[in-house]
Amino acid sequence: MSENVMIVGAGAMGSGIAQVCAQAGCQVTLCDVEQASLDKALAGMQKSLTKLHSKGRIEESAEVVSGRVTTKLANQGSLPEAPDATLAIEAVFEDVELKRNVLAKLEAAVSETCLIATNTSGIPIGKLAAALSRPDRFVGMHFFNPAVLMRMVEVVRGSATSDETFSKALEVVIALGKDPLPVKLDLPGFVLNRIAMVASNEAIRLVEMGAVEAADLDRGVKGAFGWKLGPLETADLVGLDVLLSARGQIYEHTKDERFKPPDLIKKKVAAGELGRKTGKGFYEYK
Ligand SMILES: NC(=O)c1ccc[n+]([C@@H]2O[C@H](COP(=O)([O-])OP(=O)(O)OC[C@H]3O[C@@H](n4cnc5c(N)ncnc54)[C@H](O)[C@@H]3O)[C@@H](O)[C@H]2O)c1
C-alpha cells in the first residue's frame, strides 16, 4: 500500500495505528508533543513487531517495518509540514477543544488532497469538522484498542463528509488489512461503543445492586454469549477512568439514561481503582 501517513498523537492508539500502517507498507510520520510518548511508541512497536515476526504472523522483520516509521516532536503551536501525506490521522487525547486545535493545524500542514481522519472514540464528527475549512475531506476512522490486533474499524460519516472521502476511507481501511464498519449517521459513540456501553453499564449496575459477583457475571456472559472477555474484565482492561470519561461525554451529548455513568465507576475512579493499570478495578492484579 502506497499511502504516506501522518499520525498526530503517539499514545496507545496513535502508536498502534502507526504500526498497522507500517505493516501494510505505508511510510508513516508519527508526531507528538512529548518525546517520552514517541520513545515509548517506538519501543512498543519494536517489541510487538519482533513477537509477530517470530510467530510467523508477519513476513518482514521488525527492523524493516519499523524503518518505515519516522517520529517527529511537535510543539503546541504547530505541526511539522507534511506536503506528501495522503492520509492524516488525529489521535490525541479525547478533548474537543484540543482535537479542534490539532485538526486545524493538521489541515494547514498537509496538501489539499490529503484525507483527514480522527480516531475519536465518541465525539460527533460534525463537532470536530467545524475546525476545518474543508470538512468534506474529513471522516471518523475509529480503530479499537489494541489497534494492531483488533479487526474492526468504524468509518464514520459526518454530515459534510463527501461521498469520495467516505469511499476512500473505506478502501484505505481494507488496504490496511482491517474490516471497515460504515457508520452512516454521526451519533455520539457511533455504533459499537454505544452497544458496548449499554451492556457494560447494565453489568456494572447489576454488580452495584448486589445481584451478582463480578467474576460470575463475566463467566456467565462469556459462557452464554461467546464473548472473549466479560464486560467487567473489559472495563478493567480499558481503564475505569477512560470508561467514565467516555460515558460522561456521550451522556452529556445525548442525556440518554442508558449512557449515564453508574455510581460504582465514579466511586472506583475516586478511590484510584482504575483497573489493570493501578492493580485494582473490579478485580485485583498482581
Ligand atoms: N485507548 C483506547 O482504548 C481507545 C480506543 C479507541 C479510540 N481511542 C481514542 O483515541 C484517541 C487517543 O487515545 P489514546 O488512548 O491513544 O490516548 P493516549 O493518552 O495514550 O495518547 C494521547 C497522545 O496525544 C499526545 N498529544 C496531546 N496533545 C497533543 C498535541 N497537541 N499534538 C500532538 N500530540 C499530542 C499526548 O502526548 C499522548 O502521547 C482518543 O481520542 C481516544 O478517545 C482510544
Ligand as a Chemical Component Dictionary entry (heavy atoms), coordinates in Angstrom:
data_LIG
# 
_chem_comp.id                   LIG 
_chem_comp.type                 NON-POLYMER 
_chem_comp.pdbx_formal_charge   0 
_chem_comp.three_letter_code    LIG 
# 
loop_
_chem_comp_atom.comp_id 
_chem_comp_atom.atom_id 
_chem_comp_atom.alt_atom_id 
_chem_comp_atom.type_symbol 
_chem_comp_atom.charge 
_chem_comp_atom.model_Cartn_x 
_chem_comp_atom.model_Cartn_y 
_chem_comp_atom.model_Cartn_z 
_chem_comp_atom.pdbx_ordinal 
LIG N1  N1  N 0  -7.384  3.901  24.420 1  
LIG C1  C1  C 0  -8.430  3.343  23.842 2  
LIG O1  O1  O 0  -8.926  2.273  24.255 3  
LIG C2  C2  C 0  -9.048  3.996  22.635 4  
LIG C3  C3  C 0  -9.759  3.226  21.711 5  
LIG C4  C4  C 0  -10.281 3.827  20.563 6  
LIG C5  C5  C 0  -10.131 5.193  20.381 7  
LIG N2  N2  N 1  -9.464  5.938  21.315 8  
LIG C6  C6  C 0  -9.311  7.372  21.057 9  
LIG O2  O2  O 0  -8.014  7.588  20.509 10 
LIG C7  C7  C 0  -7.550  8.898  20.906 11 
LIG C8  C8  C 0  -6.208  8.737  21.589 12 
LIG O3  O3  O 0  -6.371  7.895  22.724 13 
LIG P1  P1  P 0  -5.128  7.164  23.412 14 
LIG O4  O4  O 0  -5.706  6.136  24.312 15 
LIG O5  O5  O -1 -4.130  6.815  22.372 16 
LIG O6  O6  O 0  -4.543  8.369  24.295 17 
LIG P2  P2  P 0  -3.118  8.472  24.992 18 
LIG O7  O7  O 0  -3.335  9.285  26.214 19 
LIG O8  O8  O 0  -2.479  7.139  25.118 20 
LIG O9  O9  O 0  -2.242  9.315  23.926 21 
LIG C9  C9  C 0  -2.553  10.619 23.505 22 
LIG C10 C10 C 0  -1.272  11.229 22.971 23 
LIG O10 O10 O 0  -1.585  12.507 22.392 24 
LIG C11 C11 C 0  -0.468  13.353 22.621 25 
LIG N3  N3  N 0  -0.852  14.755 22.433 26 
LIG C12 C12 C 0  -1.570  15.537 23.254 27 
LIG N4  N4  N 0  -1.683  16.769 22.723 28 
LIG C13 C13 C 0  -1.021  16.763 21.536 29 
LIG C14 C14 C 0  -0.782  17.740 20.528 30 
LIG N5  N5  N 0  -1.242  18.994 20.635 31 
LIG N6  N6  N 0  -0.062  17.389 19.451 32 
LIG C15 C15 C 0  0.445   16.129 19.337 33 
LIG N7  N7  N 0  0.242   15.152 20.272 34 
LIG C16 C16 C 0  -0.475  15.467 21.356 35 
LIG C17 C17 C 0  -0.056  13.014 24.042 36 
LIG O11 O11 O 0  1.259   13.462 24.343 37 
LIG C18 C18 C 0  -0.200  11.495 24.053 38 
LIG O12 O12 O 0  1.022   10.856 23.708 39 
LIG C19 C19 C 0  -8.644  9.476  21.798 40 
LIG O13 O13 O 0  -9.488  10.271 21.014 41 
LIG C20 C20 C 0  -9.386  8.246  22.293 42 
LIG O14 O14 O 0  -10.721 8.512  22.639 43 
LIG C21 C21 C 0  -8.895  5.369  22.424 44 
# 
loop_
_chem_comp_bond.comp_id 
_chem_comp_bond.atom_id_1 
_chem_comp_bond.atom_id_2 
_chem_comp_bond.value_order 
_chem_comp_bond.pdbx_ordinal 
LIG N1  C1  SING 1  
LIG C1  O1  DOUB 2  
LIG C1  C2  SING 3  
LIG C2  C3  SING 4  
LIG C2  C21 DOUB 5  
LIG C3  C4  DOUB 6  
LIG C4  C5  SING 7  
LIG C5  N2  DOUB 8  
LIG N2  C6  SING 9  
LIG N2  C21 SING 10 
LIG C6  O2  SING 11 
LIG C6  C20 SING 12 
LIG O2  C7  SING 13 
LIG C7  C8  SING 14 
LIG C7  C19 SING 15 
LIG C8  O3  SING 16 
LIG O3  P1  SING 17 
LIG P1  O4  DOUB 18 
LIG P1  O5  SING 19 
LIG P1  O6  SING 20 
LIG O6  P2  SING 21 
LIG P2  O7  DOUB 22 
LIG P2  O8  SING 23 
LIG P2  O9  SING 24 
LIG O9  C9  SING 25 
LIG C9  C10 SING 26 
LIG C10 O10 SING 27 
LIG C10 C18 SING 28 
LIG O10 C11 SING 29 
LIG C11 N3  SING 30 
LIG C11 C17 SING 31 
LIG N3  C12 SING 32 
LIG N3  C16 SING 33 
LIG C12 N4  DOUB 34 
LIG N4  C13 SING 35 
LIG C13 C14 SING 36 
LIG C13 C16 DOUB 37 
LIG C14 N5  SING 38 
LIG C14 N6  DOUB 39 
LIG N6  C15 SING 40 
LIG C15 N7  DOUB 41 
LIG N7  C16 SING 42 
LIG C17 O11 SING 43 
LIG C17 C18 SING 44 
LIG C18 O12 SING 45 
LIG C19 O13 SING 46 
LIG C19 C20 SING 47 
LIG C20 O14 SING 48 
# 
